[in-house]
Amino acid sequence: MMHLKTLALAPPPGLSYFPSLASPQKTLKFHQFFVLLLTFIAYAAFHASRKPPSIVKSILTHETLAANATAAFNSGQDPLRNQTGWAPFDGPRGPHRLGELDLVFLLAYAIGMYFSGHIGDSIDLRIFLTVGMVGSGIFVIIFGLGYFIHLHSFGAFLFIQVVCGLFQSVGWPCVVSVVGNWFCKAKRGLIMGVWNSHMSVGNIIGSLVASSVLGYGWGWSFVLPGIFIILVAIFVYLFLVVNPEIMGFVLSREEVEMSVEGMSLVEPEKVEIDEGVVDSEDEGAVAIGFLEAWRLPHVGSYAFCLFFSKLVAYTFLYWLPFYIRHTAVDGVHLSHKTAGILSVVFDIGGVFGGISAGLISDLIEARAITSVVFLILSIPALIFYRLYGSISIFTNAILMFASGLLVNGPYSLITTAVATDLGGALGPLLAGYISTRGWNSVFFMLIVSISIAVVLLIHVVKSEIKGKLNEGKWLWSSIIAH
């Protein structure tokens, strides 16, 4: 496994105010649960602060009078019924520019992820994570202040998104490194499936908060999530213990097997690597570099598979409320607020998808097979959502839930940093351009991306099946054992 430097760190300051939280008053299991909870809430706050752009997209762009009229009819009295857009996003190129905002944010995020992983190896992760959260909150708030100060400079919005993306990139390497310090690899599929639902939970919180205040001006949709992540950052600074040794716990070699080096590229607890592994306990072992990590078995396949699957997931993350707003459901166009709130159903499905994928993976001990099954099933789910989601709000919600469950399920099993986030950056940009040609084209792009992701994992699936057969057991025999 990758080598993780153990830093001599002091306990977080909050424990001096609440000494009952420290050992020996509290057990190892208590601290493991507390670390899971804090990192879960921290990363949920990161995702909550990413949701406002998707919620306000339909407000920033120019809308036809017909769409506004149906929204007013549907909601009774839509306070935004006379909305004509917000320069510089109100012209014909409005969706393109919104897609470009998503692109620069996610490019900055992807590049920052690489450097954040290395920086986190040499400084206190608690401090580093706190800085990332506070910085993210400040620049999310600054974006929202553009509404109150009547900011209409596209360059200024681009700059804000770039800096915000850099601060956001601190979150993932930090929280996963901390969790890796505390937990063993046993049953990690289910554990990480539950823990990874922080992304969907954060999206739900961000969508609900941003949608609920749209009537007061779109700026509030940024200000409140920005304040939320700063408040969570305070708790992280006060209470997060990044390493069990700080509390006097010494884990066995098996218990620290999941520890990794800041996720420069690959997070091993989610990518099974059965050969060519560098053991961090071996004498003279060194950290695996960027190029060396790519040479490990199946790393490239998982990375590019998730490149395309993340392209799909991030397209929904940044454009689903816009799509719902501009697609008639049961013959009417939903209001901005209703569209934003309805979009959380996709993320609710994502919560169940991550947990179920992790559980299935633990039962059959085959991560690639589980991922491929979810991806294949997501293709008809997306087709049905596009074809029949407009029948009624009920059918829209059911099909959206199924799509979220199947699209987000593999996230609990495989993840990488730079490659996949470049895929995430590409999806929203393409959606911004392609949506002006019709939503059928967007869904076609999503289905093609999923198909490519499946193809990239086929040889890994064959390897898993071959391994099971060589061990003398069928794929499903592990279920019987449980």
C-alpha positions as CSV (number, residue, x, y, z in Angstrom):
1,M,0.0,0.0,0.0
2,M,1.0,3.6,-0.3
3,H,3.1,4.9,2.6
4,L,1.5,7.5,4.9
5,K,3.8,9.8,7.0
6,T,2.8,9.8,10.6
7,L,3.0,13.4,12.0
8,A,3.5,14.2,15.6
9,L,0.3,16.2,16.2
10,A,-1.4,17.7,19.2
11,P,-5.0,16.8,20.1
12,P,-7.6,19.1,18.6
13,P,-8.4,22.1,20.9
14,G,-12.0,21.1,21.4
15,L,-10.9,18.1,23.6
16,S,-9.5,20.5,26.2
17,Y,-13.0,21.9,26.6
18,F,-14.6,18.5,26.7
19,P,-12.0,16.2,28.3
20,S,-14.6,13.4,28.6
21,L,-14.3,12.9,24.8
22,A,-10.6,11.9,25.2
23,S,-9.2,8.5,26.1
24,P,-9.4,6.5,28.3
25,Q,-12.9,7.8,28.9
26,K,-13.8,7.0,25.3
27,T,-13.0,3.8,23.5
28,L,-11.4,3.2,20.1
29,K,-14.8,2.4,18.6
30,F,-16.2,5.7,19.8
31,H,-13.4,7.7,18.2
32,Q,-13.7,5.7,15.0
33,F,-17.4,6.5,14.9
34,F,-16.8,10.1,15.7
35,V,-14.2,10.4,13.0
36,L,-16.6,8.9,10.5
37,L,-19.3,11.3,11.6
38,L,-17.1,14.4,11.4
39,T,-15.6,13.6,8.0
40,F,-19.1,12.6,6.7
41,I,-20.5,16.0,7.7
42,A,-17.4,17.8,6.4
43,Y,-17.6,16.4,3.0
44,A,-21.4,16.7,2.9
45,A,-20.8,20.4,3.5
46,F,-18.4,20.6,0.6
47,H,-21.0,19.1,-1.7
48,A,-23.8,21.3,-0.3
49,S,-21.7,24.3,-1.2
50,R,-21.3,23.0,-4.8
51,K,-25.1,22.7,-5.5
52,P,-26.1,26.4,-5.8
53,P,-24.9,26.8,-9.4
54,S,-27.1,24.0,-10.6
55,I,-30.2,25.4,-8.7
56,V,-29.9,28.9,-10.1
57,K,-29.0,28.0,-13.7
58,S,-32.6,28.3,-14.9
59,I,-32.8,31.8,-13.3
60,L,-29.6,33.1,-14.7
61,T,-30.5,32.2,-18.3
62,H,-33.2,33.9,-20.4
63,E,-36.6,32.1,-20.4
64,T,-39.5,32.4,-22.7
65,L,-42.7,34.0,-21.6
66,A,-44.5,30.7,-22.2
67,A,-42.3,28.9,-19.7
68,N,-42.7,31.6,-17.2
69,A,-46.5,31.5,-17.6
70,T,-46.7,27.8,-17.1
71,A,-44.5,28.1,-14.0
72,A,-46.8,30.8,-12.6
73,F,-49.8,28.7,-13.3
74,N,-48.3,25.6,-11.7
75,S,-47.1,27.4,-8.5
76,G,-50.0,29.8,-8.1
77,Q,-47.7,32.8,-7.7
78,D,-44.1,32.3,-8.7
79,P,-42.1,35.3,-7.4
80,L,-39.6,34.8,-10.2
81,R,-42.2,34.6,-13.0
82,N,-40.9,37.8,-14.7
83,Q,-37.3,36.6,-14.5
84,T,-35.5,37.4,-17.8
85,G,-32.0,36.2,-16.8
86,W,-28.9,37.7,-15.4
87,A,-26.1,39.1,-17.6
88,P,-23.8,37.7,-18.8
89,F,-25.8,34.5,-18.8
90,D,-29.1,35.8,-20.3
91,G,-28.2,35.7,-24.0
92,P,-28.3,32.8,-26.4
93,R,-24.9,31.7,-25.1
94,G,-26.1,31.6,-21.5
95,P,-26.1,27.8,-21.2
96,H,-22.6,27.7,-22.8
97,R,-21.2,30.2,-20.3
98,L,-22.8,28.3,-17.4
99,G,-21.2,25.2,-18.7
100,E,-17.8,27.0,-18.9
101,L,-18.2,28.1,-15.3
102,D,-18.6,24.4,-14.3
103,L,-15.6,23.6,-16.4
104,V,-13.2,26.0,-14.8
105,F,-14.4,25.1,-11.4
106,L,-13.9,21.3,-12.0
107,L,-10.6,21.8,-13.8
108,A,-9.3,23.8,-10.9
109,Y,-10.7,21.1,-8.6
110,A,-9.0,18.3,-10.5
111,I,-5.6,20.0,-10.6
112,G,-5.8,21.1,-7.0
113,M,-6.6,17.5,-6.0
114,Y,-3.2,16.3,-7.2
115,F,-1.3,19.0,-5.2
116,S,-3.6,18.8,-2.2
117,G,-2.8,15.1,-1.8
118,H,0.9,15.9,-1.6
119,I,0.6,18.9,0.6
120,G,-1.6,17.0,3.1
121,D,1.3,14.5,3.6
122,S,3.4,17.1,5.3
123,I,1.0,19.3,7.4
124,D,-1.7,18.8,9.9
125,L,-4.7,17.4,8.0
126,R,-7.1,19.0,10.5
127,I,-5.7,22.5,9.8
128,F,-5.5,21.8,6.0
129,L,-9.1,20.6,5.9
130,T,-10.3,23.6,7.9
131,V,-8.6,26.0,5.6
132,G,-10.1,24.3,2.6
133,M,-13.6,24.5,4.1
134,V,-13.4,28.1,5.2
135,G,-11.9,29.2,1.8
136,S,-14.7,27.3,0.0
137,G,-17.3,29.0,2.1
138,I,-15.9,32.5,1.6
139,F,-15.8,32.2,-2.2
140,V,-19.3,30.6,-2.4
141,I,-20.5,33.6,-0.5
142,I,-18.6,36.0,-2.7
143,F,-20.3,34.4,-5.8
144,G,-23.7,35.0,-4.2
145,L,-22.8,38.6,-3.3
146,G,-22.7,39.2,-7.1
147,Y,-26.4,39.3,-6.9
148,F,-26.5,42.1,-4.3
149,I,-23.8,44.2,-5.9
150,H,-25.1,43.7,-9.4
151,L,-22.0,41.9,-10.7
152,H,-22.2,41.2,-14.4
153,S,-18.6,40.4,-15.3
154,F,-18.1,36.9,-16.7
155,G,-14.4,37.1,-16.0
156,A,-15.1,37.8,-12.3
157,F,-17.4,34.8,-12.0
158,L,-14.8,32.7,-13.7
159,F,-12.1,33.8,-11.3
160,I,-14.4,33.1,-8.3
161,Q,-15.1,29.6,-9.5
162,V,-11.4,28.8,-10.1
163,V,-10.3,29.9,-6.6
164,C,-13.3,28.1,-5.1
165,G,-12.4,24.9,-7.0
166,L,-8.9,25.0,-5.6
167,F,-10.2,25.3,-2.0
168,Q,-12.7,22.6,-2.7
169,S,-9.9,20.2,-3.8
170,V,-8.6,20.1,-0.3
171,G,-11.6,18.2,1.0
172,W,-11.4,14.7,-0.6
173,P,-7.7,13.9,0.0
174,C,-8.0,15.0,3.6
175,V,-11.2,13.2,4.7
176,V,-10.2,9.9,3.0
177,S,-6.7,10.0,4.4
178,V,-8.1,10.6,7.9
179,V,-10.6,7.7,7.5
180,G,-7.8,5.5,6.2
181,N,-5.8,6.2,9.3
182,W,-8.6,4.9,11.6
183,F,-10.2,1.9,9.8
184,C,-9.2,-1.6,8.7
185,K,-10.1,-3.1,5.3
186,A,-12.5,-5.7,6.7
187,K,-16.1,-5.1,5.3
188,R,-14.8,-1.9,3.9
189,G,-17.3,-2.1,0.9
190,L,-20.3,-1.6,3.2
191,I,-18.5,0.9,5.5
192,M,-17.3,3.0,2.5
193,G,-20.7,2.6,0.8
194,V,-22.4,4.2,3.9
195,W,-19.7,6.8,4.4
196,N,-19.6,7.7,0.7
197,S,-23.3,8.7,0.8
198,H,-22.0,12.0,2.2
199,M,-21.8,13.3,-1.4
200,S,-25.5,12.6,-2.0
201,V,-26.5,13.8,1.4
202,G,-24.6,17.1,0.8
203,N,-26.2,17.5,-2.6
204,I,-29.6,17.0,-0.9
205,I,-28.9,19.6,1.8
206,G,-27.5,22.1,-0.8
207,S,-30.5,21.6,-3.1
208,L,-33.1,22.1,-0.4
209,V,-31.4,25.1,1.2
210,A,-30.6,26.8,-2.2
211,S,-34.1,26.1,-3.5
212,S,-35.9,27.3,-0.4
213,V,-34.5,30.9,-0.6
214,L,-34.8,31.4,-4.4
215,G,-37.8,33.7,-3.9
216,Y,-35.6,36.2,-2.0
217,G,-33.0,36.5,-4.7
218,W,-30.6,33.9,-6.2
219,G,-27.7,35.3,-4.2
220,W,-29.1,33.8,-1.0
221,S,-28.8,30.4,-2.6
222,F,-25.0,30.8,-2.4
223,V,-24.7,32.7,0.9
224,L,-26.5,30.2,3.1
225,P,-24.5,27.1,1.9
226,G,-21.3,29.1,2.2
227,I,-22.2,30.0,5.8
228,F,-23.0,26.3,6.5
229,I,-19.6,25.0,5.4
230,I,-17.8,27.6,7.5
231,L,-19.8,26.6,10.6
232,V,-18.9,22.9,10.0
233,A,-15.3,23.9,9.5
234,I,-15.3,25.3,13.1
235,F,-16.4,21.9,14.4
236,V,-13.7,20.1,12.3
237,Y,-11.0,22.4,13.7
238,L,-12.2,21.9,17.3
239,F,-12.8,18.1,17.3
240,L,-11.3,16.2,14.4
241,V,-8.6,13.7,15.4
242,V,-6.7,12.8,12.3
243,N,-4.6,9.9,13.6
244,P,-5.4,7.3,16.4
245,E,-1.9,7.7,17.8
246,I,-2.8,11.2,18.9
247,M,-5.3,9.6,21.3
248,G,-2.9,6.9,22.4
249,F,-4.3,4.1,20.3
250,V,-1.9,1.9,18.4
251,L,-3.5,-0.1,15.7
252,S,-2.2,-3.4,14.5
253,R,-0.7,-3.9,11.0
254,E,-4.0,-5.3,9.8
255,E,-5.9,-2.4,11.2
256,V,-3.8,0.2,9.4
257,E,-3.8,-1.7,6.1
258,M,-6.2,0.8,4.7
259,S,-3.9,3.8,5.3
260,V,-2.8,5.6,2.2
261,E,-0.6,8.5,1.1
262,G,-3.1,11.4,0.7
263,M,-4.7,10.0,-2.5
264,S,-2.3,11.5,-5.0
265,L,-3.9,9.3,-7.6
266,V,-5.6,6.2,-6.3
267,E,-7.5,5.4,-3.2
268,P,-6.6,1.7,-2.6
269,E,-9.4,0.9,-0.2
270,K,-11.7,1.2,-3.2
271,V,-9.5,-0.3,-5.9
272,E,-8.6,-3.9,-5.3
273,I,-4.9,-4.5,-6.2
274,D,-3.9,-8.0,-5.5
275,E,-0.4,-8.0,-7.0
276,G,2.4,-5.7,-7.3
277,V,1.5,-4.0,-4.0
278,V,4.0,-2.0,-2.1
279,D,3.6,-2.8,1.6
280,S,4.0,0.3,3.8
281,E,5.4,-1.9,6.6
282,D,8.2,-3.4,4.5
283,E,11.7,-2.1,5.3
284,G,12.7,0.5,2.8
285,A,9.3,0.9,1.3
286,V,8.7,4.2,-0.3
287,A,5.6,6.1,-1.4
288,I,4.2,5.2,-4.8
289,G,4.5,8.1,-7.2
290,F,2.0,9.3,-9.9
291,L,3.5,7.2,-12.7
292,E,4.2,4.2,-10.6
293,A,0.6,4.1,-9.4
294,W,-0.6,4.0,-13.0
295,R,1.4,0.8,-13.6
296,L,-0.4,-1.1,-10.8
297,P,-2.9,-3.7,-12.0
298,H,-6.3,-2.4,-13.1
299,V,-5.6,1.2,-11.9
300,G,-5.9,2.6,-15.4
301,S,-9.1,0.7,-16.1
302,Y,-10.8,1.9,-12.9
303,A,-9.6,5.5,-13.5
304,F,-10.9,5.8,-17.0
305,C,-14.1,3.9,-16.2
306,L,-14.8,6.4,-13.4
307,F,-13.8,9.2,-15.8
308,F,-16.9,8.4,-17.9
309,S,-19.2,7.4,-15.1
310,K,-18.3,10.7,-13.2
311,L,-19.0,12.6,-16.4
312,V,-22.6,11.2,-16.2
313,A,-23.0,11.9,-12.4
314,Y,-21.6,15.4,-12.6
315,T,-23.9,16.2,-15.6
316,F,-26.8,15.4,-13.3
317,L,-25.2,17.3,-10.4
318,Y,-24.9,20.5,-12.3
319,W,-27.8,20.4,-14.8
320,L,-30.7,18.2,-13.4
321,P,-32.6,21.1,-11.9
322,F,-32.2,23.1,-15.1
323,Y,-33.5,20.1,-17.1
324,I,-36.5,19.6,-14.8
325,R,-37.4,23.3,-15.0
326,H,-37.3,23.3,-18.8
327,T,-39.1,20.0,-19.4
328,A,-42.9,19.9,-18.9
329,V,-44.1,17.4,-16.3
330,D,-47.7,16.4,-16.6
331,G,-48.1,19.2,-19.2
332,V,-46.8,22.1,-17.1
333,H,-43.3,23.6,-16.3
334,L,-42.4,23.4,-12.7
335,S,-41.3,26.5,-10.8
336,H,-37.6,27.1,-10.1
337,K,-38.1,26.1,-6.4
338,T,-40.1,23.0,-7.2
339,A,-37.6,21.9,-9.8
340,G,-34.7,22.3,-7.3
341,I,-36.5,20.4,-4.6
342,L,-37.6,17.6,-6.9
343,S,-34.0,17.1,-8.1
344,V,-33.0,15.8,-4.6
345,V,-34.7,12.5,-5.5
346,F,-31.7,11.7,-7.7
347,D,-29.4,12.1,-4.7
348,I,-31.7,10.1,-2.4
349,G,-31.3,7.3,-4.9
350,G,-27.6,7.8,-4.8
351,V,-27.6,7.2,-1.0
352,F,-29.3,3.9,-1.5
353,G,-27.1,3.1,-4.5
354,G,-23.9,3.6,-2.6
355,I,-25.0,1.5,0.4
356,S,-26.4,-1.3,-1.7
357,A,-23.4,-1.5,-4.0
358,G,-21.1,-1.7,-1.0
359,L,-23.2,-4.4,0.6
360,I,-23.4,-6.5,-2.6
361,S,-19.6,-6.1,-3.1
362,D,-18.9,-7.4,0.3
363,L,-21.2,-10.4,-0.2
364,I,-19.9,-11.5,-3.5
365,E,-16.3,-10.1,-3.1
366,A,-16.3,-8.8,-6.7
367,R,-16.2,-5.0,-7.0
368,A,-15.8,-4.8,-10.8
369,I,-18.7,-7.1,-11.4
370,T,-20.9,-5.1,-9.0
371,S,-19.9,-1.9,-10.7
372,V,-20.6,-3.2,-14.2
373,V,-24.0,-4.5,-13.3
374,F,-25.0,-1.1,-11.8
375,L,-23.7,0.7,-14.9
376,I,-25.4,-1.6,-17.4
377,L,-28.7,-1.2,-15.5
378,S,-28.4,2.5,-15.5
379,I,-28.7,2.7,-19.3
380,P,-32.3,1.6,-19.5
381,A,-33.0,3.7,-16.4
382,L,-31.9,6.8,-18.1
383,I,-33.8,6.0,-21.3
384,F,-37.0,5.4,-19.3
385,Y,-36.5,8.6,-17.4
386,R,-36.1,10.6,-20.6
387,L,-39.1,9.0,-22.2
388,Y,-41.6,8.7,-19.3
389,G,-40.4,11.2,-16.7
390,S,-42.7,13.8,-18.1
391,I,-45.9,11.8,-17.5
392,S,-46.3,12.9,-13.9
393,I,-44.3,14.1,-10.9
394,F,-44.7,10.6,-9.4
395,T,-43.2,8.8,-12.4
396,N,-40.5,11.5,-12.7
397,A,-39.5,10.9,-9.1
398,I,-39.5,7.1,-9.3
399,L,-37.5,7.0,-12.5
400,M,-35.1,9.7,-11.2
401,F,-34.6,7.7,-8.0
402,A,-33.7,4.6,-10.0
403,S,-31.3,6.6,-12.2
404,G,-29.6,8.1,-9.1
405,L,-29.3,4.6,-7.4
406,L,-27.7,3.0,-10.5
407,V,-25.5,5.9,-11.6
408,N,-24.0,6.6,-8.2
409,G,-23.7,3.0,-6.9
410,P,-20.2,2.4,-8.3
411,Y,-18.9,5.4,-6.4
412,S,-18.7,3.4,-3.2
413,L,-16.5,0.9,-4.9
414,I,-14.0,2.7,-7.1
415,T,-12.6,6.2,-7.0
416,T,-9.6,8.1,-8.2
417,A,-8.7,11.7,-8.2
418,V,-7.3,13.6,-11.2
419,A,-8.6,11.4,-14.1
420,T,-12.1,11.1,-12.9
421,D,-12.5,14.8,-12.0
422,L,-11.4,15.7,-15.5
423,G,-14.3,13.6,-16.6
424,G,-16.6,15.4,-14.2
425,A,-15.4,18.7,-15.7
426,L,-16.1,17.6,-19.2
427,G,-19.7,16.4,-18.6
428,P,-21.3,19.7,-17.4
429,L,-19.5,21.6,-20.2
430,L,-20.8,19.3,-22.9
431,A,-24.3,19.4,-21.3
432,G,-24.2,23.3,-21.5
433,Y,-23.4,23.2,-25.2
434,I,-25.5,20.1,-26.3
435,S,-28.6,21.1,-24.3
436,T,-29.2,24.0,-26.7
437,R,-29.6,21.3,-29.5
438,G,-32.1,19.3,-27.5
439,W,-32.1,17.1,-24.4
440,N,-32.2,13.9,-26.4
441,S,-28.7,14.6,-27.5
442,V,-27.6,15.1,-23.8
443,F,-29.0,11.8,-22.8
444,F,-27.4,10.1,-25.8
445,M,-24.1,11.5,-24.6
446,L,-24.7,10.1,-21.1
447,I,-25.6,6.6,-22.5
448,V,-22.5,6.5,-24.7
449,S,-20.3,7.5,-21.7
450,I,-21.8,4.7,-19.5
451,S,-21.3,2.2,-22.3
452,I,-17.6,3.2,-22.6
453,A,-17.2,2.8,-18.8
454,V,-18.6,-0.7,-19.0
455,V,-16.3,-1.7,-21.8
456,L,-13.3,-0.4,-19.8
457,L,-14.1,-2.7,-16.9
458,I,-14.8,-5.9,-19.0
459,H,-11.3,-7.3,-18.6
460,V,-11.3,-6.6,-14.9
461,V,-14.5,-8.5,-14.6
462,K,-12.9,-11.4,-16.5
463,S,-10.0,-11.3,-14.1
464,E,-12.3,-11.4,-11.1
465,I,-14.2,-14.4,-12.5
466,K,-11.0,-16.2,-13.3
467,G,-9.7,-15.6,-9.8
468,K,-12.9,-17.0,-8.3
469,L,-12.6,-20.1,-10.4
470,N,-9.0,-20.6,-9.6
471,E,-9.9,-20.4,-5.9
472,G,-12.3,-23.2,-6.5
473,K,-15.5,-21.3,-5.7
474,W,-18.2,-19.8,-7.8
475,L,-19.0,-16.1,-7.7
476,W,-22.1,-16.5,-5.5
477,S,-20.6,-19.0,-3.0
478,S,-19.5,-16.2,-0.8
479,I,-23.2,-15.3,-0.3
480,I,-23.9,-18.8,1.2
481,A,-20.9,-18.4,3.5
482,H,-22.5,-15.3,5.0
